[in-house]
Amino acid sequence: MQITDIKVRKLFDEGPMKAIVSVTFDSQLAVHDIKVINARDKFFIVMPSRKNPDDTYRDIVHPINAQFRSILESAVIAAYEDALANAEAAENAQEAEAVSASDEA
């Protein structure tokens, strides 16, 4: 199974949750609501889950083995880091544009 697309749906500045991501496998299956978490200076992913009546959570979908979890986690975190860098670059470009516009005025 190949990861064919990763979309970072939302980035967060505050708190341990840093992003919500969707991953597509073999251009056939999409998994939404994978969370990128930063805790204790380490990034990891949390798979989509639902709350049970006893207030515990159960994953809706998850990797079966540690090898695939590692591949998925690495790919999702890399996509998150790229999205973060792109967002920062866009923010810097907007700031430069605003400074340029104020200099012209």
N, C-alpha and C positions, 0 to 999 in steps of 0.2 A: 504494500500500500504506500503510495507516494503522496506527500503533501503538495498540492498543486496551487494553493492560494492561501494567503493569510491576510485578513483585513483587520486592522486595529480600528474598532468602532468608536471607542471613546478613551480619552486620556484623562487622568486625574492628577492634580498637583498635591492635594492634601490626603493624609491617611495612608495606610499600608496598601490599599488597592490602587494600582497605578494604571491599569487599562482593562478594557473588555475587548475580547478578540473573537473573531470567527475564523475557523479553519476549514478548508475544503480539501477532501481527499479524492484522488483519482478523478477529479472534475465530476464526481458523481454524488458525493455525500458531504453536507455541510454540518459542522458542529458549531453552534453559537454559544455565547456567554461563557467562554473560557476567561478566567480572571488572571491577570498578572499581579502578583503580590510581592511586596518588598518588606521583609521582616528580618531583623538581626543582620542587616547589611547583605542580604542574599535575596535574589529574585527566584521565584518559583511560580508554577501555575496551579490553579485550582479548577477542576473540571466542573461543568454545570451540575447542579444538584437540586433536590427538592426537599422541603421540610416535611418530616413525618409527624403524625399526630402526637408522638411522645417528645416533640421538640428536638429530635436529632435530625441530621441531614444524611441523605443518601445520594451518591453520584448517579446521574441519569446515564452518563456515558463515561467510560474511562479506559485507559490503556490496560492491556492484559499483562504485559510484562515490563520489567524495568528498562530494558533496552529501548523499546518503542517510546516509553514515557520520557526517557532522556532525549531521544531524537525530537519528539514533539516539543518538549520544554525548551530545548535549545533553539529550535526554529521560531517558536512563539516569542521568546525573549529577544532574539535578534530582530524580529519584525517590530517589536515594541521599541527597541533602541533606535531603529531606523525612523520610525514614526516620530519619536521624541526629537531626534536630530532635525527632521524635516520641519516640525512645528517650531523649533527654536530658530531655524534658518528663516522661516516665513515671518516670525515675530521680529527678528533682526532687520529683515528687508523692509517691513512696515515702519519700524522706527527710523531707519535711514531715509525712507521716503518722506516721513513726517518732518524730519530735520531739514531735508532738502527743500520741501515746500515752504517751511517757515523761513529759510534763508532767502528764498526768492521773493518773499513778501516784504 
